[in-house]
């Protein structure tokens, strides 16, 4: 199974590899688009609004998230509205503040709004700044399939720092083999192995940007005298300092599954949380051939 949260990777797979790769990509929507479903369906309903009466804006470190939001799969034909109406990158927010002569450090803090019946707080997930998909699924699969509680995941760096693997050994055999593959060089190697039937991995967290999402193309820019590597390390440090919460332990998640989706295996759950992919047919007529 290949992670589906990176729109750059999904677009590449649809246009370049089609039926070879698309069946392996998880049908789970990206966090941005799950939030789109949550805002336009659940939040609108509890406020007595229709989806077209809510304007939903996300801030992302990635320009491709704009393309993702514009996919027809995430358009509501009945109300003529998208699940995510506008995507602004982190760099664009920085530019907007700068143009107004504003700094976030000088703006008064306000309490976050909450979907649930308590004060909201910024929370994190375990597993790094690119979603933590491999981290979460590895822990869950280890426990559910083999009764193994993983306390410390040990990644092994392979070709380069953006390609790492982690394995679970059970009764002397490797029973789970997961990987992180960031950047198109590693993605291309992974896809070629997949096509040749030589990929050994059960699950891969795939991200188009080297070093993952915290180094996205829409991320804030380094200061004039700051190396990009130092900015990335600074962002990673700030991100890791936010306290993580496991989804399965969150009462808010349980409440949403019960009140909004009617259970984790319901028809609505599949509709709101999952999507599909589309192979892009290659044009082979004479008009596009370079003679």
C-alpha positions as a Markdown table, in Angstrom:
| # | Residue | x | y | z |
|---|---|---|---|---|
| 1 | Unk | 0.0 | 0.0 | 0.0 |
| 2 | Unk | 1.3 | 3.4 | -1.0 |
| 3 | Unk | 0.4 | 6.6 | 0.9 |
| 4 | Unk | -2.1 | 9.0 | -0.8 |
| 5 | Unk | -1.6 | 12.3 | 1.1 |
| 6 | Unk | 0.8 | 13.9 | -1.4 |
| 7 | Unk | -1.0 | 15.4 | -4.4 |
| 8 | Unk | 2.2 | 15.7 | -6.4 |
| 9 | Unk | 2.8 | 12.0 | -6.1 |
| 10 | Unk | -0.8 | 11.1 | -6.9 |
| 11 | Unk | -0.8 | 13.3 | -10.0 |
| 12 | Unk | 2.5 | 11.8 | -11.2 |
| 13 | Unk | 1.1 | 8.3 | -10.7 |
| 14 | Unk | -2.1 | 9.1 | -12.6 |
| 15 | Unk | -0.3 | 10.7 | -15.5 |
| 16 | Unk | 2.8 | 8.5 | -15.8 |
| 17 | Unk | 2.1 | 5.0 | -14.5 |
| 18 | Unk | -1.7 | 4.6 | -14.4 |
| 19 | Unk | -3.0 | 1.1 | -13.9 |
| 20 | Unk | 0.5 | -0.2 | -12.9 |
| 21 | Unk | 0.5 | 1.8 | -9.7 |
| 22 | Unk | -3.0 | 3.3 | -8.9 |
| 23 | Unk | -4.4 | 0.0 | -7.4 |
| 24 | Unk | -1.7 | 0.2 | -4.7 |
| 25 | Unk | -2.4 | 3.7 | -3.6 |
| 26 | Unk | -4.5 | 4.0 | -0.4 |
| 27 | Unk | -8.0 | 5.3 | -1.1 |
| 28 | Unk | -8.0 | 7.3 | 2.1 |
| 29 | Unk | -8.3 | 11.0 | 1.4 |
| 30 | Unk | -5.5 | 13.4 | 2.4 |
| 31 | Unk | -5.9 | 15.3 | 5.7 |
| 32 | Unk | -6.8 | 18.4 | 3.7 |
| 33 | Unk | -9.7 | 16.7 | 1.9 |
| 34 | Unk | -10.9 | 14.9 | 5.0 |
| 35 | Unk | -11.1 | 18.3 | 6.7 |
| 36 | Unk | -13.0 | 19.5 | 3.6 |
| 37 | Unk | -15.6 | 16.8 | 4.2 |
| 38 | Unk | -15.7 | 17.5 | 7.9 |
| 39 | Unk | -16.2 | 21.3 | 7.4 |
| 40 | Unk | -18.7 | 21.2 | 4.5 |
| 41 | Unk | -20.7 | 18.3 | 5.8 |
| 42 | Unk | -20.5 | 18.1 | 9.6 |
| 43 | Unk | -19.6 | 21.6 | 10.6 |
| 44 | Unk | -22.1 | 23.1 | 8.2 |
| 45 | Unk | -24.9 | 20.9 | 9.5 |
| 46 | Unk | -24.3 | 21.6 | 13.2 |
| 47 | Unk | -24.5 | 25.3 | 12.4 |
| 48 | Unk | -27.7 | 24.9 | 10.4 |
| 49 | Unk | -25.9 | 25.8 | 7.1 |
| 50 | Unk | -25.7 | 24.2 | 3.7 |
| 51 | Unk | -22.2 | 23.4 | 2.2 |
| 52 | Unk | -22.3 | 26.3 | -0.2 |
| 53 | Unk | -22.8 | 28.8 | 2.7 |
| 54 | Unk | -19.4 | 27.9 | 4.2 |
| 55 | Unk | -16.1 | 29.2 | 2.7 |
| 56 | Unk | -13.3 | 26.8 | 3.6 |
| 57 | Unk | -9.6 | 27.9 | 3.5 |
| 58 | Unk | -6.6 | 25.8 | 4.3 |
| 59 | Unk | -3.0 | 26.8 | 4.8 |
| 60 | Unk | -0.5 | 24.3 | 3.4 |
| 61 | Unk | 3.3 | 24.1 | 2.8 |
| 62 | Unk | 2.6 | 22.8 | -0.7 |
| 63 | Unk | 1.5 | 24.4 | -4.0 |
| 64 | Unk | 0.1 | 21.0 | -5.3 |
| 65 | Unk | -2.6 | 21.2 | -2.6 |
| 66 | Unk | -4.2 | 23.8 | -4.7 |
| 67 | Unk | -4.5 | 21.3 | -7.6 |
| 68 | Unk | -5.8 | 18.7 | -5.2 |
| 69 | Unk | -8.6 | 21.0 | -4.0 |
| 70 | Unk | -9.6 | 21.6 | -7.6 |
| 71 | Unk | -10.1 | 17.8 | -8.4 |
| 72 | Unk | -13.6 | 17.0 | -9.6 |
| 73 | Unk | -13.8 | 14.2 | -7.0 |
| 74 | Unk | -14.0 | 16.9 | -4.3 |
| 75 | Unk | -16.8 | 19.0 | -5.9 |
| 76 | Unk | -20.3 | 18.9 | -4.6 |
| 77 | Unk | -22.6 | 18.9 | -7.7 |
| 78 | Unk | -25.8 | 19.5 | -5.6 |
| 79 | Unk | -24.6 | 22.6 | -3.9 |
| 80 | Unk | -22.1 | 23.7 | -6.6 |
| 81 | Unk | -19.2 | 24.0 | -4.1 |
| 82 | Unk | -15.8 | 22.5 | -3.4 |
| 83 | Unk | -14.8 | 20.8 | -0.2 |
| 84 | Unk | -11.9 | 23.2 | 0.0 |
| 85 | Unk | -12.6 | 26.6 | -1.6 |
| 86 | Unk | -9.1 | 28.1 | -1.2 |
| 87 | Unk | -5.6 | 26.9 | -0.5 |
| 88 | Unk | -3.0 | 29.4 | 0.7 |
| 89 | Unk | 0.6 | 28.3 | 1.1 |
| 90 | Unk | 2.7 | 29.1 | 4.2 |
| 91 | Unk | 5.0 | 31.3 | 2.0 |
| 92 | Unk | 1.9 | 33.2 | 0.7 |
| 93 | Unk | 0.7 | 33.8 | 4.3 |
| 94 | Unk | 4.2 | 35.1 | 5.1 |
| 95 | Unk | 4.1 | 37.5 | 2.1 |
| 96 | Unk | 0.5 | 38.7 | 2.9 |
| 97 | Unk | 1.6 | 39.5 | 6.5 |
| 98 | Unk | 4.7 | 41.3 | 5.2 |
| 99 | Unk | 2.8 | 43.3 | 2.7 |
| 100 | Unk | 0.6 | 44.6 | 5.6 |
| 101 | Unk | 3.5 | 45.3 | 7.8 |
| 102 | Unk | 2.3 | 42.6 | 10.3 |
| 103 | Unk | 4.1 | 40.0 | 12.3 |
| 104 | Unk | 2.4 | 37.1 | 14.0 |
| 105 | Unk | 4.5 | 37.7 | 17.1 |
| 106 | Unk | 2.8 | 41.1 | 17.5 |
| 107 | Unk | -0.8 | 39.8 | 17.2 |
| 108 | Unk | -2.8 | 39.0 | 20.3 |
| 109 | Unk | -3.4 | 35.3 | 20.8 |
| 110 | Unk | -7.0 | 34.0 | 20.7 |
| 111 | Unk | -8.6 | 30.8 | 21.9 |
| 112 | Unk | -9.0 | 28.3 | 19.1 |
| 113 | Unk | -12.5 | 27.3 | 18.0 |
| 114 | Unk | -13.5 | 23.7 | 18.5 |
| 115 | Unk | -15.8 | 21.3 | 16.8 |
| 116 | Unk | -16.4 | 19.5 | 20.1 |
| 117 | Unk | -17.6 | 20.6 | 23.5 |
| 118 | Unk | -14.3 | 21.7 | 25.1 |
| 119 | Unk | -11.5 | 24.1 | 24.6 |
| 120 | Unk | -9.4 | 23.3 | 21.5 |
| 121 | Unk | -5.7 | 22.8 | 21.6 |
| 122 | Unk | -3.0 | 22.3 | 19.0 |
| 123 | Unk | -2.1 | 18.6 | 18.9 |
| 124 | Unk | 0.3 | 16.6 | 16.9 |
| 125 | Unk | 0.7 | 13.0 | 15.6 |
| 126 | Unk | 3.7 | 10.8 | 16.0 |
| 127 | Unk | 6.0 | 9.9 | 13.2 |
| 128 | Unk | 7.4 | 13.1 | 11.8 |
| 129 | Unk | 6.2 | 16.1 | 9.8 |
| 130 | Unk | 4.9 | 14.3 | 6.7 |
| 131 | Unk | 1.8 | 12.7 | 8.3 |
| 132 | Unk | 3.3 | 9.8 | 10.2 |
| 133 | Unk | 1.5 | 7.3 | 8.1 |
| 134 | Unk | 4.1 | 4.6 | 8.2 |
| 135 | Unk | 4.6 | 5.1 | 11.9 |
| 136 | Unk | 0.9 | 4.7 | 12.7 |
| 137 | Unk | 0.2 | 1.8 | 10.4 |
| 138 | Unk | 3.4 | 0.0 | 11.5 |
| 139 | Unk | 2.5 | 0.2 | 15.2 |
| 140 | Unk | -1.1 | -0.8 | 14.5 |
| 141 | Unk | -0.3 | -3.7 | 12.2 |
| 142 | Unk | 2.3 | -5.0 | 14.5 |
| 143 | Unk | -0.1 | -5.1 | 17.4 |
| 144 | Unk | -3.2 | -6.4 | 15.5 |
| 145 | Unk | -1.5 | -9.0 | 13.3 |
| 146 | Unk | 1.3 | -10.3 | 15.5 |
| 147 | Unk | 0.5 | -9.1 | 19.0 |
| 148 | Unk | 3.8 | -7.1 | 19.0 |
| 149 | Unk | 3.9 | -3.8 | 20.9 |
| 150 | Unk | 6.5 | -1.6 | 19.2 |
| 151 | Unk | 8.2 | 0.8 | 21.6 |
| 152 | Unk | 10.9 | 2.2 | 19.4 |
| 153 | Unk | 10.9 | 2.2 | 15.6 |
| 154 | Unk | 14.5 | 1.8 | 14.2 |
| 155 | Unk | 14.7 | 3.1 | 10.7 |
| 156 | Unk | 17.6 | 2.0 | 8.4 |
| 157 | Unk | 18.8 | 4.5 | 5.9 |
| 158 | Unk | 19.3 | 2.9 | 2.5 |
| 159 | Unk | 20.1 | 4.7 | -0.8 |
| 160 | Unk | 20.0 | 8.2 | 0.8 |
| 161 | Unk | 18.6 | 10.1 | 3.8 |
| 162 | Unk | 15.2 | 10.2 | 2.1 |
| 163 | Unk | 14.8 | 6.5 | 1.7 |
| 164 | Unk | 14.5 | 4.5 | 4.9 |
| 165 | Unk | 13.0 | 1.2 | 5.9 |
| 166 | Unk | 11.7 | -0.3 | 9.1 |
| 167 | Unk | 11.0 | -4.0 | 9.7 |
| 168 | Unk | 9.3 | -6.2 | 12.2 |
| 169 | Unk | 10.7 | -9.6 | 13.0 |
| 170 | Unk | 8.5 | -12.2 | 14.5 |
| 171 | Unk | 9.6 | -15.7 | 15.4 |
| 172 | Unk | 12.8 | -15.3 | 13.5 |
| 173 | Unk | 11.2 | -14.0 | 10.3 |
| 174 | Unk | 10.7 | -10.5 | 8.8 |
| 175 | Unk | 6.9 | -10.2 | 8.8 |
| 176 | Unk | 6.5 | -6.5 | 8.1 |
| 177 | Unk | 8.7 | -4.3 | 5.9 |
| 178 | Unk | 7.7 | -0.6 | 5.6 |
| 179 | Unk | 9.5 | 2.3 | 4.0 |
| 180 | Unk | 9.7 | 6.1 | 3.7 |
| 181 | Unk | 10.3 | 7.3 | 0.1 |
| 182 | Unk | 10.7 | 11.1 | -0.3 |
| 183 | Unk | 11.6 | 12.9 | -3.5 |
| 184 | Unk | 11.1 | 11.9 | -7.1 |
| 185 | Unk | 14.4 | 10.1 | -7.4 |
| 186 | Unk | 13.3 | 7.6 | -4.7 |
| 187 | Unk | 9.8 | 7.5 | -6.1 |
| 188 | Unk | 11.0 | 6.5 | -9.5 |
| 189 | Unk | 13.2 | 3.7 | -8.1 |
| 190 | Unk | 10.2 | 2.5 | -6.0 |
| 191 | Unk | 7.8 | 2.5 | -9.0 |
| 192 | Unk | 10.3 | 0.6 | -11.2 |
| 193 | Unk | 10.7 | -2.1 | -8.6 |
| 194 | Unk | 6.9 | -2.3 | -8.2 |
| 195 | Unk | 6.4 | -2.7 | -11.9 |
| 196 | Unk | 9.0 | -5.5 | -12.1 |
| 197 | Unk | 7.4 | -7.3 | -9.1 |
| 198 | Unk | 10.5 | -6.8 | -7.0 |
| 199 | Unk | 9.2 | -4.5 | -4.3 |
| 200 | Unk | 9.5 | -6.1 | -0.9 |
| 201 | Unk | 7.5 | -3.5 | 1.0 |
| 202 | Unk | 4.0 | -3.9 | 2.5 |
| 203 | Unk | 3.5 | -0.1 | 3.0 |
| 204 | Unk | 5.4 | 3.0 | 1.8 |
| 205 | Unk | 5.0 | 6.6 | 2.9 |
| 206 | Unk | 5.5 | 8.4 | -0.4 |
| 207 | Unk | 6.1 | 12.2 | -0.6 |
| 208 | Unk | 7.2 | 14.1 | -3.7 |
| 209 | Unk | 9.4 | 16.7 | -1.8 |
| 210 | Unk | 12.9 | 15.8 | -0.6 |
| 211 | Unk | 12.8 | 15.7 | 3.2 |
| 212 | Unk | 9.0 | 15.5 | 3.1 |
| 213 | Unk | 6.2 | 18.0 | 3.7 |
| 214 | Unk | 8.0 | 20.3 | 6.1 |
| 215 | Unk | 10.3 | 21.1 | 3.1 |
| 216 | Unk | 7.4 | 21.6 | 0.7 |
| 217 | Unk | 7.6 | 24.0 | -2.2 |
| 218 | Unk | 5.1 | 26.3 | -0.5 |
| 219 | Unk | 6.9 | 26.4 | 2.8 |
| 220 | Unk | 8.1 | 29.7 | 4.3 |
| 221 | Unk | 11.5 | 30.9 | 2.9 |
| 222 | Unk | 14.7 | 31.0 | 4.9 |
| 223 | Unk | 16.0 | 34.4 | 6.1 |
| 224 | Unk | 18.6 | 36.0 | 3.9 |
| 225 | Unk | 21.5 | 34.6 | 6.0 |
| 226 | Unk | 19.9 | 31.3 | 6.9 |
| 227 | Unk | 20.8 | 28.1 | 5.1 |
| 228 | Unk | 17.7 | 26.1 | 3.9 |
| 229 | Unk | 18.9 | 23.1 | 5.9 |
| 230 | Unk | 18.9 | 25.2 | 9.1 |
| 231 | Unk | 15.3 | 26.4 | 8.5 |
| 232 | Unk | 14.2 | 22.8 | 8.0 |
| 233 | Unk | 15.8 | 21.7 | 11.2 |
| 234 | Unk | 14.2 | 24.6 | 13.0 |
| 235 | Unk | 10.7 | 23.8 | 11.6 |
| 236 | Unk | 11.2 | 20.1 | 12.5 |
| 237 | Unk | 12.1 | 21.0 | 16.1 |
| 238 | Unk | 9.1 | 23.2 | 16.5 |
| 239 | Unk | 6.8 | 20.6 | 15.0 |
| 240 | Unk | 8.2 | 17.8 | 17.2 |
| 241 | Unk | 7.6 | 19.9 | 20.4 |
| 242 | Unk | 3.8 | 19.7 | 20.0 |
| 243 | Unk | 2.4 | 17.0 | 22.1 |
| 244 | Unk | 1.2 | 14.0 | 20.1 |
| 245 | Unk | -2.2 | 12.2 | 20.5 |
| 246 | Unk | -2.9 | 8.8 | 19.1 |
| 247 | Unk | -6.1 | 8.9 | 16.9 |
| 248 | Unk | -7.5 | 5.7 | 18.5 |
| 249 | Unk | -7.2 | 7.3 | 21.9 |
| 250 | Unk | -8.9 | 10.6 | 21.0 |
| 251 | Unk | -12.4 | 11.0 | 22.3 |
| 252 | Unk | -13.1 | 13.6 | 19.7 |
| 253 | Unk | -12.3 | 11.1 | 16.9 |
| 254 | Unk | -14.6 | 8.6 | 18.5 |
| 255 | Unk | -17.3 | 11.2 | 18.8 |
| 256 | Unk | -17.0 | 12.1 | 15.1 |
| 257 | Unk | -17.2 | 8.5 | 14.0 |
| 258 | Unk | -20.4 | 8.1 | 16.1 |
| 259 | Unk | -22.2 | 11.4 | 15.5 |
| 260 | Unk | -21.1 | 12.2 | 12.0 |
| 261 | Unk | -20.2 | 9.0 | 10.2 |
| 262 | Unk | -22.4 | 6.5 | 12.0 |
| 263 | Unk | -19.6 | 4.1 | 12.7 |
| 264 | Unk | -16.2 | 3.3 | 11.1 |
| 265 | Unk | -17.5 | 0.8 | 8.5 |
| 266 | Unk | -20.6 | 2.8 | 7.5 |
| 267 | Unk | -21.4 | 3.8 | 3.9 |
| 268 | Unk | -21.0 | 7.5 | 4.9 |
| 269 | Unk | -17.6 | 6.8 | 6.4 |
| 270 | Unk | -16.4 | 5.3 | 3.0 |
| 271 | Unk | -18.0 | 8.3 | 1.2 |
| 272 | Unk | -16.5 | 11.0 | 3.4 |
| 273 | Unk | -13.1 | 9.6 | 4.1 |
| 274 | Unk | -12.2 | 7.8 | 0.8 |
| 275 | Unk | -11.6 | 8.8 | -2.8 |
| 276 | Unk | -10.6 | 7.3 | -6.2 |
| 277 | Unk | -7.9 | 7.9 | -8.8 |
| 278 | Unk | -8.0 | 8.3 | -12.5 |
| 279 | Unk | -5.5 | 7.1 | -15.1 |
| 280 | Unk | -4.7 | 9.9 | -17.6 |
| 281 | Unk | -4.8 | 8.5 | -21.1 |
| 282 | Unk | -1.7 | 9.3 | -23.1 |
| 283 | Unk | -2.2 | 11.1 | -26.4 |
| 284 | Unk | -0.5 | 9.3 | -29.2 |
| 285 | Unk | -1.9 | 11.0 | -32.3 |
| 286 | Unk | 0.3 | 12.6 | -34.9 |
| 287 | Unk | -0.3 | 16.1 | -33.6 |
| 288 | Unk | 1.7 | 15.6 | -30.4 |
| 289 | Unk | 4.6 | 13.6 | -32.0 |
| 290 | Unk | 7.9 | 15.6 | -32.2 |
| 291 | Unk | 9.1 | 14.9 | -35.7 |
